Amino acid sequence: MLGGIGAGANSTASMAILSSMGSKQREKYIGWGEAACGVGLLFGPLMGAGLYDIGGYIMPFATFGKLH
């Protein structure tokens, strides 16, 4: 439940920040933000499942943990 509240607050705050950008560029920034979210929701589970098949449970965490 706490994760859902946090995700909702994050989504709301992100849109508020994007909509406060310059008035001429506002639609472009919101579009890029929504596109990035959509691509992440599309490819994230696919990449996670592929890594799970390759190396088991720990592989997705080890792969993306090393990127940061």
C-alpha atoms as an extended CHARMM CRD file, in Angstrom:
* protein
*
        68  EXT
         1         1  MET       CA              0.0000000000        0.0000000000        0.0000000000  PROA      1               0.0000000000
         2         2  LEU       CA              2.8350000000        2.3510000000        0.8260000000  PROA      2               0.0000000000
         3         3  GLY       CA              4.4080000000        1.6320000000       -2.5740000000  PROA      3               0.0000000000
         4         4  GLY       CA              1.1680000000        2.5510000000       -4.3150000000  PROA      4               0.0000000000
         5         5  ILE       CA              0.9380000000        5.8380000000       -2.4590000000  PROA      5               0.0000000000
         6         6  GLY       CA              4.5490000000        6.6170000000       -3.3350000000  PROA      6               0.0000000000
         7         7  ALA       CA              4.0440000000        5.7410000000       -7.0030000000  PROA      7               0.0000000000
         8         8  GLY       CA              0.9650000000        7.9550000000       -7.1760000000  PROA      8               0.0000000000
         9         9  ALA       CA              2.7890000000       10.8400000000       -5.5440000000  PROA      9               0.0000000000
        10        10  ASN       CA              5.7560000000       10.3720000000       -7.8840000000  PROA      10              0.0000000000
        11        11  SER       CA              3.5340000000       10.4080000000      -10.9540000000  PROA      11              0.0000000000
        12        12  THR       CA              1.6930000000       13.5060000000       -9.7830000000  PROA      12              0.0000000000
        13        13  ALA       CA              4.8900000000       15.3450000000       -8.8750000000  PROA      13              0.0000000000
        14        14  SER       CA              6.5090000000       14.4440000000      -12.2050000000  PROA      14              0.0000000000
        15        15  MET       CA              3.5790000000       15.8370000000      -14.1680000000  PROA      15              0.0000000000
        16        16  ALA       CA              3.5740000000       18.9950000000      -12.0580000000  PROA      16              0.0000000000
        17        17  ILE       CA              7.2750000000       19.5430000000      -12.7390000000  PROA      17              0.0000000000
        18        18  LEU       CA              6.9020000000       18.8410000000      -16.4510000000  PROA      18              0.0000000000
        19        19  SER       CA              3.9170000000       21.1540000000      -16.7750000000  PROA      19              0.0000000000
        20        20  SER       CA              5.8070000000       23.9850000000      -15.0850000000  PROA      20              0.0000000000
        21        21  MET       CA              8.3570000000       24.0560000000      -17.9110000000  PROA      21              0.0000000000
        22        22  GLY       CA              8.3100000000       26.8910000000      -20.4250000000  PROA      22              0.0000000000
        23        23  SER       CA              4.8830000000       27.4710000000      -21.9660000000  PROA      23              0.0000000000
        24        24  LYS       CA              6.1610000000       27.0380000000      -25.5320000000  PROA      24              0.0000000000
        25        25  GLN       CA              7.8080000000       23.6930000000      -24.7820000000  PROA      25              0.0000000000
        26        26  ARG       CA              5.3260000000       22.2790000000      -22.2480000000  PROA      26              0.0000000000
        27        27  GLU       CA              3.6080000000       19.8070000000      -24.5730000000  PROA      27              0.0000000000
        28        28  LYS       CA              6.9250000000       18.5050000000      -25.8610000000  PROA      28              0.0000000000
        29        29  TYR       CA              8.2450000000       17.8400000000      -22.3450000000  PROA      29              0.0000000000
        30        30  ILE       CA              5.0560000000       16.1180000000      -21.2520000000  PROA      30              0.0000000000
        31        31  GLY       CA              5.0940000000       14.0160000000      -24.4260000000  PROA      31              0.0000000000
        32        32  TRP       CA              8.6930000000       12.9440000000      -23.8590000000  PROA      32              0.0000000000
        33        33  GLY       CA              7.9360000000       12.0940000000      -20.2350000000  PROA      33              0.0000000000
        34        34  GLU       CA              4.9270000000        9.9950000000      -21.1490000000  PROA      34              0.0000000000
        35        35  ALA       CA              6.8310000000        8.2760000000      -23.9580000000  PROA      35              0.0000000000
        36        36  ALA       CA              9.7020000000        7.3880000000      -21.6260000000  PROA      36              0.0000000000
        37        37  CYS       CA              7.2580000000        5.9870000000      -19.0870000000  PROA      37              0.0000000000
        38        38  GLY       CA              5.5310000000        3.9120000000      -21.7650000000  PROA      38              0.0000000000
        39        39  VAL       CA              8.8050000000        2.5380000000      -23.1310000000  PROA      39              0.0000000000
        40        40  GLY       CA              9.9250000000        1.6370000000      -19.6170000000  PROA      40              0.0000000000
        41        41  LEU       CA              6.6690000000       -0.1580000000      -18.8870000000  PROA      41              0.0000000000
        42        42  LEU       CA              6.9110000000       -1.9910000000      -22.2050000000  PROA      42              0.0000000000
        43        43  PHE       CA             10.5340000000       -3.1100000000      -22.1540000000  PROA      43              0.0000000000
        44        44  GLY       CA             11.2380000000       -3.3470000000      -18.4010000000  PROA      44              0.0000000000
        45        45  PRO       CA              9.4140000000       -6.6340000000      -17.7940000000  PROA      45              0.0000000000
        46        46  LEU       CA             10.7440000000       -8.0430000000      -21.0600000000  PROA      46              0.0000000000
        47        47  MET       CA             14.3290000000       -7.2840000000      -20.0990000000  PROA      47              0.0000000000
        48        48  GLY       CA             13.7990000000       -8.5570000000      -16.5620000000  PROA      48              0.0000000000
        49        49  ALA       CA             12.3160000000      -11.8270000000      -17.7950000000  PROA      49              0.0000000000
        50        50  GLY       CA             15.1290000000      -12.3070000000      -20.2830000000  PROA      50              0.0000000000
        51        51  LEU       CA             17.7660000000      -11.7400000000      -17.6230000000  PROA      51              0.0000000000
        52        52  TYR       CA             15.9320000000      -14.0780000000      -15.2770000000  PROA      52              0.0000000000
        53        53  ASP       CA             16.0180000000      -16.8050000000      -17.9350000000  PROA      53              0.0000000000
        54        54  ILE       CA             19.7380000000      -16.2840000000      -18.4670000000  PROA      54              0.0000000000
        55        55  GLY       CA             20.9750000000      -16.0870000000      -14.8870000000  PROA      55              0.0000000000
        56        56  GLY       CA             18.1800000000      -16.8210000000      -12.4610000000  PROA      56              0.0000000000
        57        57  TYR       CA             16.6110000000      -14.6600000000       -9.7900000000  PROA      57              0.0000000000
        58        58  ILE       CA             19.6700000000      -12.5550000000       -8.9780000000  PROA      58              0.0000000000
        59        59  MET       CA             20.6470000000      -11.6830000000      -12.5640000000  PROA      59              0.0000000000
        60        60  PRO       CA             18.2440000000       -8.7200000000      -13.1440000000  PROA      60              0.0000000000
        61        61  PHE       CA             19.2660000000       -7.1690000000       -9.8320000000  PROA      61              0.0000000000
        62        62  ALA       CA             22.9710000000       -7.7170000000      -10.4360000000  PROA      62              0.0000000000
        63        63  THR       CA             22.7750000000       -6.3400000000      -13.9720000000  PROA      63              0.0000000000
        64        64  PHE       CA             20.9090000000       -3.1430000000      -13.1830000000  PROA      64              0.0000000000
        65        65  GLY       CA             22.6190000000       -2.6830000000       -9.8290000000  PROA      65              0.0000000000
        66        66  LYS       CA             25.9880000000       -2.4710000000      -11.5810000000  PROA      66              0.0000000000
        67        67  LEU       CA             24.7330000000        0.2760000000      -13.9010000000  PROA      67              0.0000000000
        68        68  HSD       CA             24.3870000000        2.7570000000      -11.0470000000  PROA      68              0.0000000000
